[in-house]
Amino acid sequence: MNTRKLGGLGVLALLLIVGGSMAFGQQNREQETRQNRERQTREQQESRLVRVAPNEAMTAIAEVCSKTRRQCDQCFVYCLTQLTDDHQGHATDDQQARATDNQQGHAMAARLCADCVVCCQACATLCDRQSPCAASMLECCAISCDKCAEACEAIEDDKHMAECAKMCRDCAKQCRDAAEQATR
C-alpha cells in the first residue's frame, strides 16, 4: 500500500509538473505574442515618423526661421508703436477712418507676428536638433508665416509691414519645400 501511495503521489507529482510546464509554456507563448504585438506597434509608429532632410538643409531652414523670427519680433514692436502713437490730431473724418482701419490692421498683425515668432522659434529649434517632429513643425510654421504675411500685406504703403510680409512669404515657401523633402 505504501508503494501504491508513493506511486500515486509520483503520478500526481508528474501530472502537476507536466500541467505546470504546459501552463508555463502557455504563459510564455502569450508573453511572446504580446511582445510581438508591442514590437509591431512600435515599428508601425516609427515608420509613421517623418524622416528628416539632410543635415545641411535642416540647418539652412533653421537659419531662415530664426531670421524670420527676428523680423516678426521687430514688426510686433513696430505694430505696438503704431497702436500707441496718436496719429489723428486734426485729421478729417476720412483720415480718422483710415487711421482706425490701420490700427485694427496693426492690432491683428501684432497678434499674428507674435504667433509667428513662437512658431519660427520652435521650428528653428526642432530643425537644429534634426527632430523627427521637424516636418510637422515646418508645416505649422509655413501656415503661421502665411497668416502673418496676409495681415502685414493688408496694411498698405508701409515699408516695415511689407518687409515682414516678404520675409514671411519666403520662410513659408522654404518651410513647405523642406517639409516635402523630409517626407520623401
PyMOL commands that place a pseudoatom at each C-alpha (Angstrom):
pseudoatom trace, name=CA, resn=MET, resi=1, chain=A, elem=C, hetatm=0, pos=[0.000, 0.000, 0.000]
pseudoatom trace, name=CA, resn=ASN, resi=2, chain=A, elem=C, hetatm=0, pos=[2.809, 2.306, 0.776]
pseudoatom trace, name=CA, resn=THR, resi=3, chain=A, elem=C, hetatm=0, pos=[4.258, 1.712, -2.667]
pseudoatom trace, name=CA, resn=ARG, resi=4, chain=A, elem=C, hetatm=0, pos=[0.833, 2.337, -4.160]
pseudoatom trace, name=CA, resn=LYS, resi=5, chain=A, elem=C, hetatm=0, pos=[0.528, 5.604, -2.279]
pseudoatom trace, name=CA, resn=LEU, resi=6, chain=A, elem=C, hetatm=0, pos=[4.038, 6.564, -3.270]
pseudoatom trace, name=CA, resn=GLY, resi=7, chain=A, elem=C, hetatm=0, pos=[3.350, 5.540, -6.858]
pseudoatom trace, name=CA, resn=GLY, resi=8, chain=A, elem=C, hetatm=0, pos=[0.120, 7.561, -6.797]
pseudoatom trace, name=CA, resn=LEU, resi=9, chain=A, elem=C, hetatm=0, pos=[1.929, 10.533, -5.355]
pseudoatom trace, name=CA, resn=GLY, resi=10, chain=A, elem=C, hetatm=0, pos=[4.599, 10.131, -8.040]
pseudoatom trace, name=CA, resn=VAL, resi=11, chain=A, elem=C, hetatm=0, pos=[1.961, 10.103, -10.766]
pseudoatom trace, name=CA, resn=LEU, resi=12, chain=A, elem=C, hetatm=0, pos=[0.258, 13.101, -9.149]
pseudoatom trace, name=CA, resn=ALA, resi=13, chain=A, elem=C, hetatm=0, pos=[3.587, 14.928, -8.938]
pseudoatom trace, name=CA, resn=LEU, resi=14, chain=A, elem=C, hetatm=0, pos=[4.304, 14.028, -12.552]
pseudoatom trace, name=CA, resn=LEU, resi=15, chain=A, elem=C, hetatm=0, pos=[0.885, 15.365, -13.594]
pseudoatom trace, name=CA, resn=LEU, resi=16, chain=A, elem=C, hetatm=0, pos=[1.496, 18.579, -11.660]
pseudoatom trace, name=CA, resn=ILE, resi=17, chain=A, elem=C, hetatm=0, pos=[4.889, 19.011, -13.288]
pseudoatom trace, name=CA, resn=VAL, resi=18, chain=A, elem=C, hetatm=0, pos=[3.512, 18.334, -16.788]
pseudoatom trace, name=CA, resn=GLY, resi=19, chain=A, elem=C, hetatm=0, pos=[0.476, 20.554, -16.164]
pseudoatom trace, name=CA, resn=GLY, resi=20, chain=A, elem=C, hetatm=0, pos=[2.661, 23.287, -14.708]
pseudoatom trace, name=CA, resn=SER, resi=21, chain=A, elem=C, hetatm=0, pos=[5.005, 23.054, -17.663]
pseudoatom trace, name=CA, resn=MET, resi=22, chain=A, elem=C, hetatm=0, pos=[2.072, 23.315, -20.050]
pseudoatom trace, name=CA, resn=ALA, resi=23, chain=A, elem=C, hetatm=0, pos=[0.688, 26.310, -18.165]
pseudoatom trace, name=CA, resn=PHE, resi=24, chain=A, elem=C, hetatm=0, pos=[4.150, 27.875, -18.059]
pseudoatom trace, name=CA, resn=GLY, resi=25, chain=A, elem=C, hetatm=0, pos=[4.529, 27.209, -21.798]
pseudoatom trace, name=CA, resn=GLN, resi=26, chain=A, elem=C, hetatm=0, pos=[1.145, 28.838, -22.426]
pseudoatom trace, name=CA, resn=GLN, resi=27, chain=A, elem=C, hetatm=0, pos=[2.219, 31.888, -20.419]
pseudoatom trace, name=CA, resn=ASN, resi=28, chain=A, elem=C, hetatm=0, pos=[5.446, 32.083, -22.414]
pseudoatom trace, name=CA, resn=ARG, resi=29, chain=A, elem=C, hetatm=0, pos=[3.514, 31.916, -25.695]
pseudoatom trace, name=CA, resn=GLU, resi=30, chain=A, elem=C, hetatm=0, pos=[1.113, 34.623, -24.507]
pseudoatom trace, name=CA, resn=GLN, resi=31, chain=A, elem=C, hetatm=0, pos=[4.016, 36.791, -23.394]
pseudoatom trace, name=CA, resn=GLU, resi=32, chain=A, elem=C, hetatm=0, pos=[5.797, 36.285, -26.720]
pseudoatom trace, name=CA, resn=THR, resi=33, chain=A, elem=C, hetatm=0, pos=[2.586, 37.146, -28.589]
pseudoatom trace, name=CA, resn=ARG, resi=34, chain=A, elem=C, hetatm=0, pos=[2.128, 40.293, -26.501]
pseudoatom trace, name=CA, resn=GLN, resi=35, chain=A, elem=C, hetatm=0, pos=[5.765, 41.286, -27.042]
pseudoatom trace, name=CA, resn=ASN, resi=36, chain=A, elem=C, hetatm=0, pos=[5.425, 40.690, -30.790]
pseudoatom trace, name=CA, resn=ARG, resi=37, chain=A, elem=C, hetatm=0, pos=[2.305, 42.880, -30.906]
pseudoatom trace, name=CA, resn=GLU, resi=38, chain=A, elem=C, hetatm=0, pos=[4.067, 45.627, -28.942]
pseudoatom trace, name=CA, resn=ARG, resi=39, chain=A, elem=C, hetatm=0, pos=[7.098, 45.411, -31.239]
pseudoatom trace, name=CA, resn=GLN, resi=40, chain=A, elem=C, hetatm=0, pos=[4.876, 45.610, -34.333]
pseudoatom trace, name=CA, resn=THR, resi=41, chain=A, elem=C, hetatm=0, pos=[3.027, 48.604, -32.881]
pseudoatom trace, name=CA, resn=ARG, resi=42, chain=A, elem=C, hetatm=0, pos=[6.343, 50.325, -32.115]
pseudoatom trace, name=CA, resn=GLU, resi=43, chain=A, elem=C, hetatm=0, pos=[7.604, 49.607, -35.637]
pseudoatom trace, name=CA, resn=GLN, resi=44, chain=A, elem=C, hetatm=0, pos=[4.392, 50.980, -37.161]
pseudoatom trace, name=CA, resn=GLN, resi=45, chain=A, elem=C, hetatm=0, pos=[4.670, 54.132, -35.065]
pseudoatom trace, name=CA, resn=GLU, resi=46, chain=A, elem=C, hetatm=0, pos=[8.324, 54.566, -36.001]
pseudoatom trace, name=CA, resn=SER, resi=47, chain=A, elem=C, hetatm=0, pos=[7.521, 54.097, -39.684]
pseudoatom trace, name=CA, resn=ARG, resi=48, chain=A, elem=C, hetatm=0, pos=[4.994, 56.946, -39.393]
pseudoatom trace, name=CA, resn=LEU, resi=49, chain=A, elem=C, hetatm=0, pos=[7.641, 59.300, -38.053]
pseudoatom trace, name=CA, resn=VAL, resi=50, chain=A, elem=C, hetatm=0, pos=[8.866, 61.542, -40.785]
pseudoatom trace, name=CA, resn=ARG, resi=51, chain=A, elem=C, hetatm=0, pos=[12.423, 61.190, -41.905]
pseudoatom trace, name=CA, resn=VAL, resi=52, chain=A, elem=C, hetatm=0, pos=[14.350, 64.410, -41.604]
pseudoatom trace, name=CA, resn=ALA, resi=53, chain=A, elem=C, hetatm=0, pos=[16.082, 66.018, -44.531]
pseudoatom trace, name=CA, resn=PRO, resi=54, chain=A, elem=C, hetatm=0, pos=[19.872, 66.013, -44.777]
pseudoatom trace, name=CA, resn=ASN, resi=55, chain=A, elem=C, hetatm=0, pos=[21.725, 67.955, -42.113]
pseudoatom trace, name=CA, resn=GLU, resi=56, chain=A, elem=C, hetatm=0, pos=[22.695, 70.952, -44.303]
pseudoatom trace, name=CA, resn=ALA, resi=57, chain=A, elem=C, hetatm=0, pos=[19.114, 71.528, -45.432]
pseudoatom trace, name=CA, resn=MET, resi=58, chain=A, elem=C, hetatm=0, pos=[17.769, 71.411, -41.887]
pseudoatom trace, name=CA, resn=THR, resi=59, chain=A, elem=C, hetatm=0, pos=[20.469, 73.781, -40.672]
pseudoatom trace, name=CA, resn=ALA, resi=60, chain=A, elem=C, hetatm=0, pos=[19.676, 76.193, -43.506]
pseudoatom trace, name=CA, resn=ILE, resi=61, chain=A, elem=C, hetatm=0, pos=[15.944, 76.177, -42.801]
pseudoatom trace, name=CA, resn=ALA, resi=62, chain=A, elem=C, hetatm=0, pos=[16.645, 76.687, -39.096]
pseudoatom trace, name=CA, resn=GLU, resi=63, chain=A, elem=C, hetatm=0, pos=[18.551, 79.850, -40.011]
pseudoatom trace, name=CA, resn=VAL, resi=64, chain=A, elem=C, hetatm=0, pos=[15.699, 81.060, -42.254]
pseudoatom trace, name=CA, resn=CYS, resi=65, chain=A, elem=C, hetatm=0, pos=[13.225, 80.514, -39.425]
pseudoatom trace, name=CA, resn=SER, resi=66, chain=A, elem=C, hetatm=0, pos=[15.497, 82.346, -36.970]
pseudoatom trace, name=CA, resn=LYS, resi=67, chain=A, elem=C, hetatm=0, pos=[15.788, 85.362, -39.283]
pseudoatom trace, name=CA, resn=THR, resi=68, chain=A, elem=C, hetatm=0, pos=[12.030, 85.403, -39.814]
pseudoatom trace, name=CA, resn=ARG, resi=69, chain=A, elem=C, hetatm=0, pos=[11.500, 85.207, -36.064]
pseudoatom trace, name=CA, resn=ARG, resi=70, chain=A, elem=C, hetatm=0, pos=[13.682, 88.279, -35.585]
pseudoatom trace, name=CA, resn=GLN, resi=71, chain=A, elem=C, hetatm=0, pos=[11.842, 90.167, -38.344]
pseudoatom trace, name=CA, resn=CYS, resi=72, chain=A, elem=C, hetatm=0, pos=[8.436, 89.292, -36.878]
pseudoatom trace, name=CA, resn=ASP, resi=73, chain=A, elem=C, hetatm=0, pos=[9.606, 90.293, -33.425]
pseudoatom trace, name=CA, resn=GLN, resi=74, chain=A, elem=C, hetatm=0, pos=[10.644, 93.709, -34.773]
pseudoatom trace, name=CA, resn=CYS, resi=75, chain=A, elem=C, hetatm=0, pos=[7.371, 94.007, -36.665]
pseudoatom trace, name=CA, resn=PHE, resi=76, chain=A, elem=C, hetatm=0, pos=[5.448, 93.186, -33.485]
pseudoatom trace, name=CA, resn=VAL, resi=77, chain=A, elem=C, hetatm=0, pos=[7.185, 96.055, -31.672]
pseudoatom trace, name=CA, resn=TYR, resi=78, chain=A, elem=C, hetatm=0, pos=[6.563, 98.349, -34.652]
pseudoatom trace, name=CA, resn=CYS, resi=79, chain=A, elem=C, hetatm=0, pos=[2.852, 97.473, -34.640]
pseudoatom trace, name=CA, resn=LEU, resi=80, chain=A, elem=C, hetatm=0, pos=[2.642, 98.252, -30.934]
pseudoatom trace, name=CA, resn=THR, resi=81, chain=A, elem=C, hetatm=0, pos=[4.191, 101.678, -31.520]
pseudoatom trace, name=CA, resn=GLN, resi=82, chain=A, elem=C, hetatm=0, pos=[1.651, 102.287, -34.281]
pseudoatom trace, name=CA, resn=LEU, resi=83, chain=A, elem=C, hetatm=0, pos=[-1.154, 101.405, -31.903]
pseudoatom trace, name=CA, resn=THR, resi=84, chain=A, elem=C, hetatm=0, pos=[0.083, 103.698, -29.150]
pseudoatom trace, name=CA, resn=ASP, resi=85, chain=A, elem=C, hetatm=0, pos=[1.055, 106.705, -31.295]
pseudoatom trace, name=CA, resn=ASP, resi=86, chain=A, elem=C, hetatm=0, pos=[-1.662, 109.300, -31.759]
pseudoatom trace, name=CA, resn=HIS, resi=87, chain=A, elem=C, hetatm=0, pos=[-1.674, 109.985, -35.495]
pseudoatom trace, name=CA, resn=GLN, resi=88, chain=A, elem=C, hetatm=0, pos=[-5.126, 111.519, -35.637]
pseudoatom trace, name=CA, resn=GLY, resi=89, chain=A, elem=C, hetatm=0, pos=[-4.545, 115.083, -34.372]
pseudoatom trace, name=CA, resn=HIS, resi=90, chain=A, elem=C, hetatm=0, pos=[-6.667, 117.351, -36.594]
pseudoatom trace, name=CA, resn=ALA, resi=91, chain=A, elem=C, hetatm=0, pos=[-7.487, 114.676, -39.172]
pseudoatom trace, name=CA, resn=THR, resi=92, chain=A, elem=C, hetatm=0, pos=[-10.539, 114.687, -41.393]
pseudoatom trace, name=CA, resn=ASP, resi=93, chain=A, elem=C, hetatm=0, pos=[-13.248, 112.080, -40.948]
pseudoatom trace, name=CA, resn=ASP, resi=94, chain=A, elem=C, hetatm=0, pos=[-11.816, 110.101, -43.874]
pseudoatom trace, name=CA, resn=GLN, resi=95, chain=A, elem=C, hetatm=0, pos=[-8.315, 110.214, -42.393]
pseudoatom trace, name=CA, resn=GLN, resi=96, chain=A, elem=C, hetatm=0, pos=[-9.650, 109.184, -38.979]
pseudoatom trace, name=CA, resn=ALA, resi=97, chain=A, elem=C, hetatm=0, pos=[-11.487, 106.219, -40.554]
pseudoatom trace, name=CA, resn=ARG, resi=98, chain=A, elem=C, hetatm=0, pos=[-8.288, 105.178, -42.355]
pseudoatom trace, name=CA, resn=ALA, resi=99, chain=A, elem=C, hetatm=0, pos=[-6.314, 105.542, -39.113]
pseudoatom trace, name=CA, resn=THR, resi=100, chain=A, elem=C, hetatm=0, pos=[-8.850, 103.338, -37.305]
pseudoatom trace, name=CA, resn=ASP, resi=101, chain=A, elem=C, hetatm=0, pos=[-8.570, 100.725, -40.052]
pseudoatom trace, name=CA, resn=ASN, resi=102, chain=A, elem=C, hetatm=0, pos=[-4.770, 100.874, -39.776]
pseudoatom trace, name=CA, resn=GLN, resi=103, chain=A, elem=C, hetatm=0, pos=[-4.973, 100.479, -36.006]
pseudoatom trace, name=CA, resn=GLN, resi=104, chain=A, elem=C, hetatm=0, pos=[-7.146, 97.399, -36.410]
pseudoatom trace, name=CA, resn=GLY, resi=105, chain=A, elem=C, hetatm=0, pos=[-4.738, 96.090, -39.037]
pseudoatom trace, name=CA, resn=HIS, resi=106, chain=A, elem=C, hetatm=0, pos=[-1.749, 96.711, -36.783]
pseudoatom trace, name=CA, resn=ALA, resi=107, chain=A, elem=C, hetatm=0, pos=[-3.517, 95.029, -33.877]
pseudoatom trace, name=CA, resn=MET, resi=108, chain=A, elem=C, hetatm=0, pos=[-4.158, 91.902, -35.973]
pseudoatom trace, name=CA, resn=ALA, resi=109, chain=A, elem=C, hetatm=0, pos=[-0.650, 91.975, -37.432]
pseudoatom trace, name=CA, resn=ALA, resi=110, chain=A, elem=C, hetatm=0, pos=[0.841, 92.301, -33.939]
pseudoatom trace, name=CA, resn=ARG, resi=111, chain=A, elem=C, hetatm=0, pos=[-1.034, 89.200, -32.776]
pseudoatom trace, name=CA, resn=LEU, resi=112, chain=A, elem=C, hetatm=0, pos=[-0.028, 87.188, -35.819]
pseudoatom trace, name=CA, resn=CYS, resi=113, chain=A, elem=C, hetatm=0, pos=[3.584, 88.410, -35.620]
pseudoatom trace, name=CA, resn=ALA, resi=114, chain=A, elem=C, hetatm=0, pos=[3.692, 87.206, -32.013]
pseudoatom trace, name=CA, resn=ASP, resi=115, chain=A, elem=C, hetatm=0, pos=[2.342, 83.803, -33.115]
pseudoatom trace, name=CA, resn=CYS, resi=116, chain=A, elem=C, hetatm=0, pos=[4.850, 83.674, -35.953]
pseudoatom trace, name=CA, resn=VAL, resi=117, chain=A, elem=C, hetatm=0, pos=[7.711, 84.439, -33.548]
pseudoatom trace, name=CA, resn=VAL, resi=118, chain=A, elem=C, hetatm=0, pos=[6.778, 81.409, -31.449]
pseudoatom trace, name=CA, resn=CYS, resi=119, chain=A, elem=C, hetatm=0, pos=[6.298, 79.076, -34.429]
pseudoatom trace, name=CA, resn=CYS, resi=120, chain=A, elem=C, hetatm=0, pos=[9.535, 80.152, -36.113]
pseudoatom trace, name=CA, resn=GLN, resi=121, chain=A, elem=C, hetatm=0, pos=[11.489, 79.720, -32.878]
pseudoatom trace, name=CA, resn=ALA, resi=122, chain=A, elem=C, hetatm=0, pos=[10.084, 76.221, -32.305]
pseudoatom trace, name=CA, resn=CYS, resi=123, chain=A, elem=C, hetatm=0, pos=[10.715, 75.263, -35.925]
pseudoatom trace, name=CA, resn=ALA, resi=124, chain=A, elem=C, hetatm=0, pos=[14.300, 76.513, -35.834]
pseudoatom trace, name=CA, resn=THR, resi=125, chain=A, elem=C, hetatm=0, pos=[14.932, 74.567, -32.641]
pseudoatom trace, name=CA, resn=LEU, resi=126, chain=A, elem=C, hetatm=0, pos=[13.483, 71.297, -33.994]
pseudoatom trace, name=CA, resn=CYS, resi=127, chain=A, elem=C, hetatm=0, pos=[15.337, 71.651, -37.306]
pseudoatom trace, name=CA, resn=ASP, resi=128, chain=A, elem=C, hetatm=0, pos=[18.613, 72.317, -35.494]
pseudoatom trace, name=CA, resn=ARG, resi=129, chain=A, elem=C, hetatm=0, pos=[18.052, 69.142, -33.467]
pseudoatom trace, name=CA, resn=GLN, resi=130, chain=A, elem=C, hetatm=0, pos=[17.200, 67.093, -36.563]
pseudoatom trace, name=CA, resn=SER, resi=131, chain=A, elem=C, hetatm=0, pos=[13.999, 66.125, -34.744]
pseudoatom trace, name=CA, resn=PRO, resi=132, chain=A, elem=C, hetatm=0, pos=[11.608, 63.613, -36.331]
pseudoatom trace, name=CA, resn=CYS, resi=133, chain=A, elem=C, hetatm=0, pos=[8.892, 66.143, -35.440]
pseudoatom trace, name=CA, resn=ALA, resi=134, chain=A, elem=C, hetatm=0, pos=[10.525, 68.852, -37.578]
pseudoatom trace, name=CA, resn=ALA, resi=135, chain=A, elem=C, hetatm=0, pos=[8.407, 68.150, -40.673]
pseudoatom trace, name=CA, resn=SER, resi=136, chain=A, elem=C, hetatm=0, pos=[5.171, 68.735, -38.773]
pseudoatom trace, name=CA, resn=MET, resi=137, chain=A, elem=C, hetatm=0, pos=[6.554, 71.930, -37.277]
pseudoatom trace, name=CA, resn=LEU, resi=138, chain=A, elem=C, hetatm=0, pos=[7.701, 73.079, -40.716]
pseudoatom trace, name=CA, resn=GLU, resi=139, chain=A, elem=C, hetatm=0, pos=[4.093, 72.846, -41.899]
pseudoatom trace, name=CA, resn=CYS, resi=140, chain=A, elem=C, hetatm=0, pos=[2.876, 74.726, -38.833]
pseudoatom trace, name=CA, resn=CYS, resi=141, chain=A, elem=C, hetatm=0, pos=[5.495, 77.414, -39.359]
pseudoatom trace, name=CA, resn=ALA, resi=142, chain=A, elem=C, hetatm=0, pos=[4.510, 77.795, -43.013]
pseudoatom trace, name=CA, resn=ILE, resi=143, chain=A, elem=C, hetatm=0, pos=[0.863, 78.310, -42.064]
pseudoatom trace, name=CA, resn=SER, resi=144, chain=A, elem=C, hetatm=0, pos=[1.775, 80.821, -39.373]
pseudoatom trace, name=CA, resn=CYS, resi=145, chain=A, elem=C, hetatm=0, pos=[4.051, 82.727, -41.758]
pseudoatom trace, name=CA, resn=ASP, resi=146, chain=A, elem=C, hetatm=0, pos=[1.319, 82.848, -44.419]
pseudoatom trace, name=CA, resn=LYS, resi=147, chain=A, elem=C, hetatm=0, pos=[-1.204, 84.270, -41.945]
pseudoatom trace, name=CA, resn=CYS, resi=148, chain=A, elem=C, hetatm=0, pos=[1.302, 86.824, -40.681]
pseudoatom trace, name=CA, resn=ALA, resi=149, chain=A, elem=C, hetatm=0, pos=[2.157, 87.865, -44.255]
pseudoatom trace, name=CA, resn=GLU, resi=150, chain=A, elem=C, hetatm=0, pos=[-1.537, 88.332, -45.081]
pseudoatom trace, name=CA, resn=ALA, resi=151, chain=A, elem=C, hetatm=0, pos=[-2.015, 90.598, -42.068]
pseudoatom trace, name=CA, resn=CYS, resi=152, chain=A, elem=C, hetatm=0, pos=[1.100, 92.613, -42.894]
pseudoatom trace, name=CA, resn=GLU, resi=153, chain=A, elem=C, hetatm=0, pos=[0.124, 92.950, -46.570]
pseudoatom trace, name=CA, resn=ALA, resi=154, chain=A, elem=C, hetatm=0, pos=[-3.286, 94.272, -45.542]
pseudoatom trace, name=CA, resn=ILE, resi=155, chain=A, elem=C, hetatm=0, pos=[-1.565, 97.433, -44.265]
pseudoatom trace, name=CA, resn=GLU, resi=156, chain=A, elem=C, hetatm=0, pos=[-0.674, 99.237, -47.460]
pseudoatom trace, name=CA, resn=ASP, resi=157, chain=A, elem=C, hetatm=0, pos=[2.089, 101.745, -48.040]
pseudoatom trace, name=CA, resn=ASP, resi=158, chain=A, elem=C, hetatm=0, pos=[4.144, 100.723, -45.021]
pseudoatom trace, name=CA, resn=LYS, resi=159, chain=A, elem=C, hetatm=0, pos=[7.700, 99.564, -45.690]
pseudoatom trace, name=CA, resn=HIS, resi=160, chain=A, elem=C, hetatm=0, pos=[8.061, 97.837, -42.292]
pseudoatom trace, name=CA, resn=MET, resi=161, chain=A, elem=C, hetatm=0, pos=[4.969, 95.749, -42.895]
pseudoatom trace, name=CA, resn=ALA, resi=162, chain=A, elem=C, hetatm=0, pos=[5.991, 94.989, -46.493]
pseudoatom trace, name=CA, resn=GLU, resi=163, chain=A, elem=C, hetatm=0, pos=[9.426, 93.754, -45.340]
pseudoatom trace, name=CA, resn=CYS, resi=164, chain=A, elem=C, hetatm=0, pos=[7.856, 91.458, -42.763]
pseudoatom trace, name=CA, resn=ALA, resi=165, chain=A, elem=C, hetatm=0, pos=[5.323, 90.145, -45.280]
pseudoatom trace, name=CA, resn=LYS, resi=166, chain=A, elem=C, hetatm=0, pos=[8.059, 89.368, -47.823]
pseudoatom trace, name=CA, resn=MET, resi=167, chain=A, elem=C, hetatm=0, pos=[10.224, 87.571, -45.269]
pseudoatom trace, name=CA, resn=CYS, resi=168, chain=A, elem=C, hetatm=0, pos=[7.236, 85.553, -44.024]
pseudoatom trace, name=CA, resn=ARG, resi=169, chain=A, elem=C, hetatm=0, pos=[6.264, 84.540, -47.575]
pseudoatom trace, name=CA, resn=ASP, resi=170, chain=A, elem=C, hetatm=0, pos=[9.830, 83.405, -48.276]
pseudoatom trace, name=CA, resn=CYS, resi=171, chain=A, elem=C, hetatm=0, pos=[10.002, 81.477, -44.996]
pseudoatom trace, name=CA, resn=ALA, resi=172, chain=A, elem=C, hetatm=0, pos=[6.630, 79.796, -45.648]
pseudoatom trace, name=CA, resn=LYS, resi=173, chain=A, elem=C, hetatm=0, pos=[7.787, 78.624, -49.080]
pseudoatom trace, name=CA, resn=GLN, resi=174, chain=A, elem=C, hetatm=0, pos=[11.093, 77.295, -47.771]
pseudoatom trace, name=CA, resn=CYS, resi=175, chain=A, elem=C, hetatm=0, pos=[9.373, 75.553, -44.856]
pseudoatom trace, name=CA, resn=ARG, resi=176, chain=A, elem=C, hetatm=0, pos=[6.945, 73.823, -47.209]
pseudoatom trace, name=CA, resn=ASP, resi=177, chain=A, elem=C, hetatm=0, pos=[9.775, 72.760, -49.519]
pseudoatom trace, name=CA, resn=ALA, resi=178, chain=A, elem=C, hetatm=0, pos=[11.772, 71.386, -46.567]
pseudoatom trace, name=CA, resn=ALA, resi=179, chain=A, elem=C, hetatm=0, pos=[8.721, 69.566, -45.179]
pseudoatom trace, name=CA, resn=GLU, resi=180, chain=A, elem=C, hetatm=0, pos=[8.132, 67.978, -48.581]
pseudoatom trace, name=CA, resn=GLN, resi=181, chain=A, elem=C, hetatm=0, pos=[11.768, 66.866, -48.760]
pseudoatom trace, name=CA, resn=ALA, resi=182, chain=A, elem=C, hetatm=0, pos=[11.588, 65.440, -45.245]
pseudoatom trace, name=CA, resn=THR, resi=183, chain=A, elem=C, hetatm=0, pos=[8.564, 63.284, -46.023]
pseudoatom trace, name=CA, resn=ARG, resi=184, chain=A, elem=C, hetatm=0, pos=[10.081, 61.692, -49.137]
for i in range(1, 184): cmd.bond("trace and resi %d" % i, "trace and resi %d" % (i + 1))
show_as sticks, trace
zoom trace
